[in-house]
Amino acid sequence: MTEADVPAVSAIRVSGWKSAYAGIVPRSFLDDMTVEVDIEQRRQYFKRAGEGVTNLVAVDPHGRVVGWACLGPLRCGGASAATGELYALYVQPSLTGSGIGRILLDAMHARAHADGFDRVLLWVLVANSGARRFYERAGYVADGAVQADDYDGVSVPEVRYQRQSLQ
């Protein structure tokens, strides 16, 4: 991913949220999301990403960005330095189920292994059954950890998944 990819990544991220989280996250929160605001947030994040953070994009045969994934060191303590975290994986909603997500995930597993991670953790909204099935088919297992984020006053629970043996 380059900084030039940020607008396309933001468009995918915002449309991904509005598609995947409809009925899970309050509509008011989703309605307030804009690509323009997300572009500024992604640009700042991209500049601060730091050592060990990998941003990958998937492009179609015409060179258009159709997916994005981000991996790096575990953001919260409690695990070894050999544990990575998949921060994000989004595919253009119209292309969900096309295999792009799996290609990005496999590329991230290869990168995690090359970076010395022996396992990867990620968080999924409990009610996002499609994403949960996707990660379970890829070898991830819910490990019992849960947390919740607040979206416009509504607590939305997440479950943590992990996958070991990235080779």
DSSP file with accessible surface (Angstrom, degrees, kcal/mol):
  #  RESIDUE AA STRUCTURE BP1 BP2  ACC     N-H-->O    O-->H-N    N-H-->O    O-->H-N    TCO  KAPPA ALPHA  PHI   PSI    X-CA   Y-CA   Z-CA
    1    1 A M              0   0   46      0, 0.0     2,-0.3     0, 0.0    54,-0.2   0.000 360.0 360.0 360.0 139.9    0.0    0.0    0.0
    2    2 A T    >   -     0   0   77      1,-0.1     3,-1.7    54,-0.0     4,-0.4  -0.783 360.0-102.8-117.8 168.8    1.2    3.5   -0.8
    3    3 A E  G >  S+     0   0   82      1,-0.3     3,-1.5    -2,-0.3    43,-0.1   0.845 120.9  65.0 -61.0 -28.1   -0.2    6.8    0.4
    4    4 A A  G 3  S+     0   0   84      1,-0.3     4,-0.3     2,-0.1    -1,-0.3   0.748  95.7  58.7 -65.9 -21.1   -1.8    7.2   -3.0
    5    5 A D  G <> S+     0   0   35     -3,-1.7     4,-2.6     1,-0.2    -1,-0.3   0.576  79.2  93.7 -81.8 -11.1   -4.0    4.1   -2.2
    6    6 A V  H <> S+     0   0    0     -3,-1.5     4,-3.1    -4,-0.4     5,-0.3   0.901  81.0  51.1 -55.0 -48.0   -5.5    5.8    0.9
    7    7 A P  H  > S+     0   0   48      0, 0.0     4,-2.3     0, 0.0    -1,-0.2   0.936 113.7  45.3 -58.6 -40.6   -8.6    7.2   -0.9
    8    8 A A  H  > S+     0   0   36     -4,-0.3     4,-2.2     2,-0.2    -2,-0.2   0.913 113.4  50.0 -67.9 -40.7   -9.5    3.8   -2.4
    9    9 A V  H  X S+     0   0    0     -4,-2.6     4,-3.0     1,-0.2    -1,-0.2   0.928 110.6  50.2 -62.6 -43.2   -8.8    2.1    1.0
   10   10 A S  H  X S+     0   0    0     -4,-3.1     4,-2.9    -5,-0.2     5,-0.3   0.908 108.9  51.3 -62.4 -41.0  -11.1    4.6    2.8
   11   11 A A  H  X S+     0   0   38     -4,-2.3     4,-2.3    -5,-0.3     5,-0.2   0.921 113.3  45.3 -62.3 -41.6  -13.9    4.0    0.3
   12   12 A I  H  X S+     0   0    1     -4,-2.2     4,-2.5     2,-0.2    -2,-0.2   0.919 113.6  49.8 -66.7 -42.9  -13.6    0.3    0.8
   13   13 A R  H  X S+     0   0   39     -4,-3.0     4,-2.5     2,-0.2    -2,-0.2   0.946 113.9  43.7 -63.0 -48.5  -13.5    0.6    4.6
   14   14 A V  H  X S+     0   0    6     -4,-2.9     4,-2.5     2,-0.2     5,-0.2   0.943 117.1  44.9 -65.6 -46.2  -16.5    2.9    4.8
   15   15 A S  H  X S+     0   0   36     -4,-2.3     4,-1.9    -5,-0.3     5,-0.2   0.880 112.5  54.4 -66.0 -33.2  -18.6    0.9    2.4
   16   16 A G  H  X S+     0   0    8     -4,-2.5     4,-3.0    -5,-0.2     5,-0.4   0.923 109.3  46.5 -63.9 -45.4  -17.5   -2.3    4.2
   17   17 A W  H  X S+     0   0   19     -4,-2.5     4,-2.3     1,-0.2    -2,-0.2   0.945 113.0  49.1 -60.1 -48.5  -18.6   -0.9    7.5
   18   18 A K  H  < S+     0   0   84     -4,-2.5     4,-0.3    -5,-0.2    -1,-0.2   0.831 119.6  38.8 -65.3 -29.2  -22.0    0.2    6.1
   19   19 A S  H >< S+     0   0   74     -4,-1.9     3,-0.5    -5,-0.2    -2,-0.2   0.943 122.9  36.0 -82.6 -54.2  -22.5   -3.2    4.5
   20   20 A A  H 3< S+     0   0   45     -4,-3.0    -3,-0.2    -5,-0.2    -2,-0.2   0.804 121.9  42.8 -74.7 -29.7  -21.2   -5.6    7.0
   21   21 A Y  T >X S+     0   0   32     -4,-2.3     4,-2.6    -5,-0.4     3,-2.4   0.376  75.6 127.7-104.7   6.1  -22.3   -3.8   10.2
   22   22 A A  B <4 S+a   25   0A  60     -3,-0.5    -4,-0.0     1,-0.3    -3,-0.0  -0.423  85.0  15.5 -60.5 129.8  -25.8   -2.8    9.2
   23   23 A G  T 34 S+     0   0   86      2,-0.6    -1,-0.3    -2,-0.1    -2,-0.1   0.376 125.1  63.9  84.4  -5.8  -28.1   -4.0   11.9
   24   24 A I  T <4 S+     0   0   39     -3,-2.4    -2,-0.2     1,-0.4    -3,-0.1   0.740 101.3  41.3-111.1 -51.0  -25.1   -4.5   14.3
   25   25 A V  B  < S-a   22   0A   3     -4,-2.6    -2,-0.6    -8,-0.2    -1,-0.4  -0.798 107.5 -87.0 -97.4 142.0  -23.7   -1.0   14.8
   26   26 A P    >>  -     0   0   26      0, 0.0     4,-1.9     0, 0.0     3,-0.7  -0.183  30.6-129.4 -52.5 138.0  -26.2    1.8   15.3
   27   27 A R  H 3> S+     0   0  183      1,-0.2     4,-3.3     2,-0.2     5,-0.2   0.852 107.1  62.3 -56.4 -36.7  -27.4    3.3   12.0
   28   28 A S  H 3> S+     0   0   60      1,-0.2     4,-1.3     2,-0.2    -1,-0.2   0.900 105.0  46.9 -59.3 -39.3  -26.6    6.8   13.3
   29   29 A F  H <> S+     0   0   58     -3,-0.7     4,-0.7     2,-0.2    -1,-0.2   0.940 114.6  45.9 -67.1 -47.0  -22.9    5.8   13.6
   30   30 A L  H >< S+     0   0   10     -4,-1.9     3,-1.0     1,-0.2    -2,-0.2   0.901 110.3  53.9 -63.9 -40.1  -22.8    4.3   10.1
   31   31 A D  H 3< S+     0   0   86     -4,-3.3    -1,-0.2     1,-0.3    -2,-0.2   0.817 105.5  54.6 -64.1 -30.5  -24.7    7.2    8.6
   32   32 A D  H 3< S+     0   0  122     -4,-1.3     2,-0.3    -5,-0.2    -1,-0.3   0.632  85.4 102.4 -78.5 -14.3  -22.1    9.6   10.1
   33   33 A M    <<  -     0   0   24     -3,-1.0     2,-0.3    -4,-0.7     3,-0.1  -0.540  51.0-179.7 -71.9 132.6  -19.2    7.7    8.4
   34   34 A T     >  -     0   0   53     -2,-0.3     4,-2.2     1,-0.1     5,-0.1  -0.970  37.0-131.2-131.6 151.3  -17.8    9.5    5.4
   35   35 A V  H  > S+     0   0   42     -2,-0.3     4,-2.8     1,-0.2     5,-0.2   0.902 108.2  57.6 -63.5 -40.0  -15.0    8.6    3.0
   36   36 A E  H  > S+     0   0  132      2,-0.2     4,-1.6     1,-0.2    -1,-0.2   0.921 109.4  42.7 -60.4 -46.1  -13.6   12.1    3.3
   37   37 A V  H  > S+     0   0   81      1,-0.2     4,-2.1     2,-0.2    -1,-0.2   0.920 114.1  52.1 -66.4 -40.9  -13.2   11.9    7.1
   38   38 A D  H  X S+     0   0    4     -4,-2.2     4,-3.3     1,-0.2     5,-0.3   0.882 103.2  58.5 -64.5 -36.5  -11.9    8.4    6.8
   39   39 A I  H  X S+     0   0   26     -4,-2.8     4,-2.6     1,-0.2    -1,-0.2   0.943 107.6  46.6 -57.9 -45.7   -9.3    9.5    4.2
   40   40 A E  H  X S+     0   0  102     -4,-1.6     4,-2.1     1,-0.2    -1,-0.2   0.921 114.3  47.5 -63.7 -42.6   -7.9   12.0    6.7
   41   41 A Q  H  X S+     0   0  100     -4,-2.1     4,-2.6     1,-0.2    -2,-0.2   0.924 113.0  48.1 -64.1 -44.7   -7.8    9.4    9.5
   42   42 A R  H  X S+     0   0   31     -4,-3.3     4,-3.2     2,-0.2    -2,-0.2   0.892 109.8  53.0 -63.4 -41.0   -6.2    6.8    7.2
   43   43 A R  H  X S+     0   0   76     -4,-2.6     4,-2.1    -5,-0.3    -1,-0.2   0.929 111.9  45.1 -61.0 -44.6   -3.5    9.3    6.1
   44   44 A Q  H  X S+     0   0   86     -4,-2.1     4,-1.7    -5,-0.2    -2,-0.2   0.928 115.8  46.7 -64.1 -44.8   -2.6   10.1    9.7
   45   45 A Y  H  X S+     0   0   60     -4,-2.6     4,-0.9     1,-0.2    -2,-0.2   0.926 110.4  52.9 -62.4 -43.1   -2.6    6.5   10.6
   46   46 A F  H >< S+     0   0   51     -4,-3.2     3,-0.5     1,-0.2     4,-0.3   0.903 109.8  48.6 -61.4 -40.2   -0.5    5.6    7.5
   47   47 A K  H 3< S+     0   0  130     -4,-2.1     3,-0.3     1,-0.2    -1,-0.2   0.836 118.7  39.6 -67.6 -34.3    2.1    8.2    8.5
   48   48 A R  H 3< S+     0   0  168     -4,-1.7    -1,-0.2     1,-0.2    -2,-0.2   0.428  81.1 112.1 -92.2  -3.1    2.2    7.0   12.1
   49   49 A A    <<  -     0   0   22     -4,-0.9    -1,-0.2    -3,-0.5    -2,-0.1   0.817  59.3-172.6 -48.5 -41.2    2.1    3.3   11.2
   50   50 A G    >   -     0   0   54     -4,-0.3     3,-1.4    -3,-0.3    -1,-0.1  -0.001  30.6 -22.1  80.0 177.4    5.6    2.6   12.4
   51   51 A E  T 3  S+     0   0  190      1,-0.2     3,-0.1    21,-0.0     0, 0.0  -0.322 124.3  19.7 -64.4 137.8    8.0   -0.3   12.3
   52   52 A G  T 3  S+     0   0   31      1,-0.2     2,-0.5    20,-0.1    -1,-0.2   0.437  89.3 121.5  85.9  -1.7    6.5   -3.7   11.9
   53   53 A V    <   -     0   0   30     -3,-1.4     2,-0.5    19,-0.2    -1,-0.2  -0.851  43.8-163.1 -98.0 129.0    3.1   -2.6   10.5
   54   54 A T  E     -B   71   0B   8     17,-3.3    17,-2.5    -2,-0.5     2,-0.5  -0.957   8.2-172.1-114.7 126.6    2.2   -4.0    7.1
   55   55 A N  E     -B   70   0B  17     -2,-0.5     2,-0.4    15,-0.2    15,-0.2  -0.984  11.8-178.0-114.2 122.0   -0.5   -2.6    4.9
   56   56 A L  E     -B   69   0B  50     13,-2.7    13,-2.4    -2,-0.5     2,-0.4  -0.943   8.8-161.4-119.7 144.0   -1.4   -4.6    1.8
   57   57 A V  E     -B   68   0B  36     -2,-0.4     2,-0.4    11,-0.2    11,-0.2  -0.914  11.5-141.3-119.0 151.6   -3.8   -3.9   -0.9
   58   58 A A  E     -B   67   0B  18      9,-2.1     8,-3.2    -2,-0.4     9,-1.2  -0.912  21.4-163.2-104.4 136.6   -5.4   -6.2   -3.5
   59   59 A V  E     -B   65   0B  84     -2,-0.4     6,-0.2     6,-0.3    -2,-0.0  -0.921  12.7-129.2-121.6 149.6   -5.8   -4.7   -7.0
   60   60 A D    >   -     0   0   32      4,-2.5     3,-2.5    -2,-0.4     6,-0.0  -0.287  44.6 -86.2 -84.8 176.8   -8.0   -5.9   -9.9
   61   61 A P  T 3  S+     0   0  131      0, 0.0    -1,-0.1     0, 0.0    -2,-0.0   0.713 129.9  56.2 -59.8 -17.0   -6.6   -6.5  -13.4
   62   62 A H  T 3  S-     0   0  144      2,-0.1     0, 0.0     0, 0.0     0, 0.0   0.340 121.2-106.2 -95.6   4.6   -7.3   -2.8  -14.1
   63   63 A G  S <  S+     0   0   53     -3,-2.5     2,-0.3     1,-0.3     3,-0.0   0.530  72.4 142.9  84.2   9.3   -5.1   -1.6  -11.2
   64   64 A R        -     0   0  147      1,-0.1    -4,-2.5     2,-0.0     2,-0.3  -0.659  56.7-115.1 -85.5 137.4   -8.0   -0.6   -9.0
   65   65 A V  E     +B   59   0B  20     -2,-0.3    -6,-0.3    -6,-0.2     3,-0.1  -0.532  41.5 165.2 -69.8 126.4   -7.8   -1.3   -5.2
   66   66 A V  E     +     0   0B  12     -8,-3.2    26,-2.8    -2,-0.3     2,-0.3   0.387  60.1  19.7-124.0  -1.9  -10.4   -3.8   -4.3
   67   67 A G  E     -BC  58  91B   0     -9,-1.2    -9,-2.1    24,-0.2     2,-0.3  -0.987  55.7-163.3-164.2 159.9   -9.2   -4.9   -0.8
   68   68 A W  E     -BC  57  90B   5     22,-2.8    22,-3.0    -2,-0.3     2,-0.3  -0.993   5.2-178.8-150.0 141.0   -7.0   -3.9    2.1
   69   69 A A  E     -BC  56  89B   0    -13,-2.4   -13,-2.7    -2,-0.3     2,-0.4  -0.989   7.6-161.8-140.6 149.6   -5.5   -5.6    5.1
   70   70 A C  E     +BC  55  88B   1     18,-2.4    17,-1.9    -2,-0.3    18,-1.5  -0.999  11.2 175.7-136.9 131.0   -3.3   -4.4    8.0
   71   71 A L  E     +BC  54  86B   1    -17,-2.5   -17,-3.3    -2,-0.4    15,-0.2  -0.970  13.8 132.3-133.8 146.2   -1.1   -6.4   10.3
   72   72 A G  E     - C   0  85B   0     13,-2.1    13,-3.2    -2,-0.3   -19,-0.2  -0.949  54.8 -37.9-168.9-168.9    1.3   -5.5   13.1
   73   73 A P  E    S- C   0  84B  56      0, 0.0    11,-0.2     0, 0.0     8,-0.1  -0.263  77.9 -80.6 -63.4 154.0    2.4   -6.1   16.6
   74   74 A L        -     0   0   32      9,-1.3     5,-0.1     6,-0.2     4,-0.1  -0.313  37.9-147.7 -56.0 130.5   -0.2   -6.9   19.2
   75   75 A R  S    S+     0   0  158     -3,-0.1     2,-0.4     2,-0.1    -1,-0.1   0.779  79.4  45.0 -77.3 -28.7   -1.7   -3.6   20.3
   76   76 A C  S    S-     0   0   65      1,-0.1     3,-0.2     2,-0.0    -2,-0.0  -0.900  88.4-114.3-117.1 151.2   -2.4   -4.6   23.9
   77   77 A G  S    S+     0   0   71     -2,-0.4    -1,-0.1     1,-0.2     3,-0.1   0.153  75.5  87.1 -67.9-173.7   -0.1   -6.5   26.2
   78   78 A G  S    S+     0   0   91      1,-0.3     2,-0.3    -4,-0.1    -1,-0.2   0.452  78.4  75.1 100.7   0.9   -0.5   -9.9   27.6
   79   79 A A  S    S-     0   0   36     -3,-0.2    -1,-0.3     4,-0.1     4,-0.1  -0.921  85.1 -87.7-138.0 166.4    1.0  -12.0   24.8
   80   80 A S    >   -     0   0   66     -2,-0.3     3,-1.7     1,-0.1    -6,-0.2  -0.217  38.1-108.6 -71.2 162.9    4.5  -12.7   23.6
   81   81 A A  T 3  S+     0   0   99      1,-0.3    -1,-0.1    -8,-0.1    -7,-0.1   0.659 116.5  70.8 -64.8 -14.1    6.4  -10.6   21.1
   82   82 A A  T 3  S+     0   0   27     35,-0.1    36,-2.7    -9,-0.1    37,-1.3   0.284  80.5  94.9 -86.8  12.7    5.8  -13.5   18.7
   83   83 A T  E <   - d   0 119B   2     -3,-1.7    -9,-1.3    34,-0.2    37,-0.2  -0.914  56.6-170.3-107.8 123.3    2.1  -12.6   18.5
   84   84 A G  E     -Cd  73 120B   0     35,-2.7    37,-2.5    -2,-0.5     2,-0.4  -0.587  11.8-138.3-102.3 170.3    0.9  -10.4   15.7
   85   85 A E  E     -Cd  72 121B   3    -13,-3.2   -13,-2.1    35,-0.2     2,-0.9  -0.997   8.2-140.0-133.2 130.7   -2.5   -8.8   15.3
   86   86 A L  E     -C   71   0B   8     35,-2.7    37,-0.5    -2,-0.4   -15,-0.3  -0.819  23.2-176.5 -84.2 106.5   -4.6   -8.5   12.1
   87   87 A Y  E     -     0   0B  43    -17,-1.9     2,-0.3    -2,-0.9   -16,-0.2   0.816  60.4  -2.0 -76.2 -33.5   -5.9   -5.0   12.6
   88   88 A A  E     +C   70   0B  14    -18,-1.5   -18,-2.4    -3,-0.1     2,-0.3  -0.989  46.9 179.4-159.6 146.9   -8.1   -4.9    9.5
   89   89 A L  E     +C   69   0B  27     -2,-0.3     2,-0.4   -20,-0.2   -20,-0.2  -0.849  20.1 166.7-151.6 115.2   -9.2   -6.8    6.5
   90   90 A Y  E     -C   68   0B  32    -22,-3.0   -22,-2.8    -2,-0.3     2,-0.4  -0.990  14.3-170.1-132.5 142.6  -11.7   -5.3    4.1
   91   91 A V  E     -C   67   0B  21     -2,-0.4   -24,-0.2   -24,-0.2     5,-0.1  -0.968  46.1 -88.5-127.0 143.7  -12.9   -6.2    0.6
   92   92 A Q    >   -     0   0   61    -26,-2.8     3,-2.7    -2,-0.4     4,-0.3  -0.294  44.4-126.4 -47.6 123.1  -15.1   -4.1   -1.7
   93   93 A P  G >  S+     0   0   31      0, 0.0     3,-1.5     0, 0.0    -1,-0.2   0.832 107.4  59.0 -51.3 -35.6  -18.6   -5.3   -0.6
   94   94 A S  G 3  S+     0   0   99      1,-0.3    -2,-0.1     3,-0.0     0, 0.0   0.679 107.9  48.5 -68.4 -12.6  -19.6   -6.2   -4.2
   95   95 A L  G X  S+     0   0   58     -3,-2.7     3,-2.1   -29,-0.1     5,-0.4   0.318  77.1 132.6-109.2   6.7  -16.7   -8.6   -4.3
   96   96 A T  T <  S+     0   0  105     -3,-1.5    -4,-0.0    -4,-0.3     0, 0.0  -0.344  74.1  25.3 -58.2 134.6  -17.3  -10.4   -1.0
   97   97 A G  T 3  S+     0   0   84     -2,-0.0    -1,-0.3     1,-0.0    -2,-0.0   0.416  90.8 107.9  89.8   0.8  -17.0  -14.1   -1.6
   98   98 A S  S <  S-     0   0   69     -3,-2.1    -2,-0.1     1,-0.0    -3,-0.0   0.538  95.2-104.7 -88.4  -7.0  -14.8  -13.7   -4.6
   99   99 A G  S  > S+     0   0   34     -4,-0.2     4,-2.2     4,-0.0     5,-0.2   0.294  91.8 113.4 101.6  -8.6  -11.6  -15.0   -2.9
  100  100 A I  H  > S+     0   0   30     -5,-0.4     4,-2.6     1,-0.2     5,-0.2   0.919  76.5  51.9 -63.8 -42.6   -9.9  -11.6   -2.5
  101  101 A G  H  > S+     0   0    9      1,-0.2     4,-2.7     2,-0.2    -1,-0.2   0.909 109.9  48.8 -60.4 -41.9  -10.2  -11.7    1.3
  102  102 A R  H  > S+     0   0   92      2,-0.2     4,-3.0     1,-0.2     5,-0.2   0.898 109.8  52.0 -67.1 -38.2   -8.6  -15.1    1.4
  103  103 A I  H  X S+     0   0  115     -4,-2.2     4,-2.3     2,-0.2    -2,-0.2   0.941 112.4  45.9 -62.2 -45.5   -5.8  -14.0   -0.8
  104  104 A L  H  X S+     0   0    6     -4,-2.6     4,-2.3     2,-0.2    -2,-0.2   0.919 113.3  49.6 -62.4 -43.5   -5.1  -11.0    1.4
  105  105 A L  H  X S+     0   0    0     -4,-2.7     4,-2.5     2,-0.2    -2,-0.2   0.930 110.7  49.0 -63.5 -44.2   -5.3  -13.2    4.5
  106  106 A D  H  X S+     0   0   74     -4,-3.0     4,-2.2     1,-0.2    -1,-0.2   0.905 110.8  51.2 -61.8 -39.7   -2.9  -15.7    3.1
  107  107 A A  H  X S+     0   0   40     -4,-2.3     4,-2.3    -5,-0.2    -1,-0.2   0.898 110.3  49.6 -64.0 -38.4   -0.5  -12.9    2.2
  108  108 A M  H  X S+     0   0    2     -4,-2.3     4,-3.1     2,-0.2    -2,-0.2   0.873 107.9  53.2 -69.2 -36.5   -0.7  -11.6    5.7
  109  109 A H  H  X S+     0   0    9     -4,-2.5     4,-2.5     2,-0.2    -2,-0.2   0.928 110.0  48.2 -62.3 -42.8    0.0  -15.0    7.2
  110  110 A A  H  X S+     0   0   62     -4,-2.2     4,-2.4     1,-0.2    -2,-0.2   0.919 113.9  47.0 -62.4 -42.1    3.1  -15.2    5.0
  111  111 A R  H  X S+     0   0  110     -4,-2.3     4,-2.1     2,-0.2    -2,-0.2   0.911 110.6  51.9 -66.6 -42.0    4.1  -11.7    6.1
  112  112 A A  H  <>S+     0   0    0     -4,-3.1     5,-2.7     2,-0.2    -2,-0.2   0.930 111.0  47.9 -59.8 -45.0    3.4  -12.6    9.8
  113  113 A H  H ><5S+     0   0   83     -4,-2.5     3,-1.7     1,-0.2    -2,-0.2   0.938 111.5  49.9 -61.7 -45.4    5.6  -15.7    9.6
  114  114 A A  H 3<5S+     0   0   78     -4,-2.4    -1,-0.2     1,-0.3    -2,-0.2   0.834 108.1  54.6 -62.9 -31.5    8.4  -13.7    7.9
  115  115 A D  T 3<5S-     0   0   61     -4,-2.1    -1,-0.3    -5,-0.2    -2,-0.2   0.401 124.0-104.2 -83.6   1.9    8.2  -11.1   10.6
  116  116 A G  T < 5S+     0   0   51     -3,-1.7     2,-0.4     1,-0.3    -3,-0.2   0.559  71.7 144.0  89.2   9.8    8.6  -13.8   13.3
  117  117 A F      < -     0   0   17     -5,-2.7    -1,-0.3    -6,-0.2   -34,-0.2  -0.677  30.3-171.6 -81.6 132.8    5.1  -14.0   14.5
  118  118 A D  S    S+     0   0   92    -36,-2.7    47,-1.0    -2,-0.4     2,-0.3   0.519  73.4  19.6-100.6  -6.2    4.1  -17.6   15.4
  119  119 A R  E     -dE  83 164B  44    -37,-1.3   -35,-2.7    45,-0.2     2,-0.4  -0.985  66.2-145.3-154.3 158.9    0.4  -16.7   15.9
  120  120 A V  E     -dE  84 163B   1     43,-2.3    43,-2.1    -2,-0.3     2,-0.3  -0.990  10.5-162.0-128.9 135.4   -2.0  -14.0   14.9
  121  121 A L  E     +dE  85 162B   0    -37,-2.5   -35,-2.7    -2,-0.4     2,-0.3  -0.807  12.4 172.9-108.9 156.7   -4.9  -12.6   16.9
  122  122 A L  E     - E   0 161B   3     39,-2.1    39,-2.9    -2,-0.3     2,-0.4  -0.974  24.9-127.3-156.6 160.4   -7.9  -10.5   15.6
  123  123 A W  E     - E   0 160B  46    -37,-0.5     2,-0.4    -2,-0.3    37,-0.2  -0.933  22.1-176.1-115.0 139.4  -11.2   -9.2   16.8
  124  124 A V  E     - E   0 159B   7     35,-2.4    35,-2.9    -2,-0.4     2,-0.1  -0.994  35.1-105.7-133.6 138.4  -14.6   -9.7   15.2
  125  125 A L  E >   - E   0 158B   4     -2,-0.4     3,-1.8    33,-0.2    33,-0.3  -0.418  31.4-128.9 -60.4 133.7  -17.9   -8.3   16.2
  126  126 A V  T 3  S+     0   0   56     31,-2.4    -1,-0.1     1,-0.3    32,-0.1   0.888 107.4  49.2 -53.5 -41.8  -19.9  -11.1   17.8
  127  127 A A  T 3  S+     0   0   64     30,-0.4     2,-1.9     1,-0.2    -1,-0.3   0.518  83.5  96.3 -81.4  -1.7  -22.9  -10.5   15.6
  128  128 A N    <>  +     0   0   22     -3,-1.8     4,-2.2     1,-0.2     3,-0.2  -0.525  47.2 167.2 -88.1  75.2  -20.8  -10.5   12.4
  129  129 A S  H  >  +     0   0   67     -2,-1.9     4,-2.5     1,-0.2    -1,-0.2   0.834  68.8  57.8 -63.3 -33.3  -21.5  -14.2   11.6
  130  130 A G  H  > S+     0   0   32     -3,-0.2     4,-2.2     2,-0.2    -1,-0.2   0.940 109.7  43.4 -63.4 -46.1  -20.1  -13.9    8.0
  131  131 A A  H  > S+     0   0   22      2,-0.2     4,-2.6    -3,-0.2     5,-0.3   0.905 112.1  54.3 -66.2 -38.9  -16.7  -12.7    9.1
  132  132 A R  H  X S+     0   0   63     -4,-2.2     4,-2.5     1,-0.2    -2,-0.2   0.938 109.9  46.5 -62.0 -43.8  -16.6  -15.3   11.9
  133  133 A R  H  X S+     0   0  130     -4,-2.5     4,-2.6     2,-0.2    -1,-0.2   0.915 110.5  54.5 -63.1 -41.5  -17.2  -18.1    9.5
  134  134 A F  H  X S+     0   0   45     -4,-2.2     4,-1.1    -5,-0.2    -2,-0.2   0.949 112.6  41.6 -56.6 -50.3  -14.6  -16.7    7.1
  135  135 A Y  H  <>S+     0   0   22     -4,-2.6     5,-2.5     1,-0.2     3,-0.2   0.890 112.4  54.1 -69.8 -36.4  -11.9  -16.7    9.8
  136  136 A E  H ><5S+     0   0   93     -4,-2.5     3,-1.8    -5,-0.3    -1,-0.2   0.918 106.6  51.9 -63.3 -40.8  -13.0  -20.1   11.2
  137  137 A R  H 3<5S+     0   0  173     -4,-2.6    -1,-0.2     1,-0.3    -2,-0.2   0.794 106.3  56.5 -64.1 -25.0  -12.6  -21.6    7.7
  138  138 A A  T 3<5S-     0   0    5     -4,-1.1    -1,-0.3    -3,-0.2    -2,-0.2   0.343 130.3 -94.1 -89.3   7.0   -9.1  -20.0    7.6
  139  139 A G  T < 5S+     0   0   42     -3,-1.8    25,-0.3     1,-0.3     2,-0.2   0.514  77.8 140.8  97.0   7.5   -8.1  -21.9   10.8
  140  140 A Y      < -     0   0    5     -5,-2.5     2,-0.4    -6,-0.1    -1,-0.3  -0.581  31.5-162.1 -83.9 148.9   -8.9  -19.2   13.4
  141  141 A V  E     -F  162   0B  97     21,-2.4    21,-2.0    -2,-0.2     2,-0.2  -0.995  25.5-113.6-131.8 134.4  -10.5  -20.3   16.7
  142  142 A A  E     -F  161   0B  40     -2,-0.4    19,-0.3    19,-0.2    17,-0.0  -0.486  26.2-161.7 -63.5 132.0  -12.3  -18.1   19.3
  143  143 A D  E     -     0   0B  44     17,-2.1    -1,-0.1    -2,-0.2    18,-0.1   0.334  42.2-101.8-104.9   7.0  -10.1  -18.0   22.4
  144  144 A G  E    S+     0   0B  65     16,-0.5     2,-0.2     1,-0.3    17,-0.1   0.250  79.6 128.1  97.4 -15.1  -12.6  -16.8   24.9
  145  145 A A  E     +     0   0B  26     15,-0.3    15,-2.4     2,-0.0    -1,-0.3  -0.573  33.5 179.0 -77.3 138.6  -11.5  -13.2   25.2
  146  146 A V  E     +F  159   0B 104     -2,-0.2     2,-0.3    13,-0.2    13,-0.2  -0.962  10.1 166.8-135.9 154.4  -14.3  -10.6   24.7
  147  147 A Q  E     -F  158   0B  78     11,-1.8    11,-3.6    -2,-0.3     2,-0.4  -0.931  20.8-137.4-152.9 171.9  -14.5   -6.9   24.7
  148  148 A A  E     -F  157   0B  49     -2,-0.3     2,-0.3     9,-0.3     7,-0.1  -0.995   5.4-155.3-139.7 144.2  -17.0   -4.3   23.7
  149  149 A D  E     -F  156   0B  62      7,-2.1     7,-3.1    -2,-0.4     2,-0.5  -0.899  22.1-123.0-113.5 151.4  -16.8   -0.9   21.9
  150  150 A D  E     -F  155   0B 110     -2,-0.3     2,-0.5     5,-0.2     5,-0.2  -0.821  25.0-177.8 -98.7 125.6  -19.3    1.9   22.3
  151  151 A Y  E >  S-F  154   0B  25      3,-2.6     3,-1.7    -2,-0.5  -122,-0.1  -0.957  76.1 -29.8-124.0 107.3  -20.9    3.2   19.1
  152  152 A D  T 3  S-     0   0   80     -2,-0.5     3,-0.1     1,-0.3    -1,-0.1   0.885 127.4 -45.5  50.7  44.7  -23.3    6.1   19.7
  153  153 A G  T 3  S+     0   0   61      1,-0.2     2,-0.5  -127,-0.0    -1,-0.3   0.483 115.8 114.1  83.7   2.0  -24.1    4.9   23.2
  154  154 A V  E <   - F   0 151B  70     -3,-1.7    -3,-2.6  -128,-0.0     2,-0.5  -0.928  62.7-136.0-110.0 126.1  -24.6    1.2   22.2
  155  155 A S  E     - F   0 150B  81     -2,-0.5    -5,-0.2    -5,-0.2    -7,-0.0  -0.689  20.3-167.5 -80.7 123.5  -22.1   -1.4   23.5
  156  156 A V  E     - F   0 149B   5     -7,-3.1    -7,-2.1    -2,-0.5     2,-0.1  -0.951  14.5-138.0-117.2 113.6  -21.2   -3.8   20.7
  157  157 A P  E     - F   0 148B  64      0, 0.0   -31,-2.4     0, 0.0   -30,-0.4  -0.403  16.0-165.0 -77.0 148.1  -19.3   -6.9   21.8
  158  158 A E  E     -EF 125 147B  22    -11,-3.6   -11,-1.8   -33,-0.3     2,-0.4  -0.927   7.5-148.2-125.1 153.0  -16.4   -8.4   20.0
  159  159 A V  E     -EF 124 146B  11    -35,-2.9   -35,-2.4    -2,-0.3     2,-0.4  -0.934  17.8-127.2-120.8 143.5  -14.8  -11.8   20.3
  160  160 A R  E     -E  123   0B  58    -15,-2.4   -17,-2.1    -2,-0.4   -16,-0.5  -0.754  22.6-168.3 -94.8 138.3  -11.1  -12.5   19.8
  161  161 A Y  E     -EF 122 142B   0    -39,-2.9   -39,-2.1    -2,-0.4     2,-0.3  -0.869   1.8-167.7-116.6 154.9   -9.8  -15.2   17.5
  162  162 A Q  E     -EF 121 141B  40    -21,-2.0   -21,-2.4    -2,-0.3     2,-0.4  -0.982   8.4-164.5-141.8 154.2   -6.4  -16.6   17.1
  163  163 A R  E     -E  120   0B  45    -43,-2.1   -43,-2.3    -2,-0.3     2,-0.2  -0.994   8.5-168.3-137.4 132.1   -4.5  -18.8   14.6
  164  164 A Q  E     +E  119   0B 114     -2,-0.4   -45,-0.2   -25,-0.3   -46,-0.0  -0.564  61.2  45.4-108.0 178.3   -1.2  -20.6   15.2
  165  165 A S        -     0   0   95    -47,-1.0    -1,-0.2    -2,-0.2   -46,-0.1   0.976  58.6-176.5  47.2  80.7    1.1  -22.3   12.8
  166  166 A L              0   0   10    -48,-0.2   -53,-0.2   -49,-0.2    -1,-0.1   0.462 360.0 360.0 -84.2  -4.2    1.2  -19.7   10.1
  167  167 A Q              0   0  188    -49,-0.1   -57,-0.1   -54,-0.1   -58,-0.0  -0.293 360.0 360.0 -71.7 360.0    3.4  -21.7    7.7
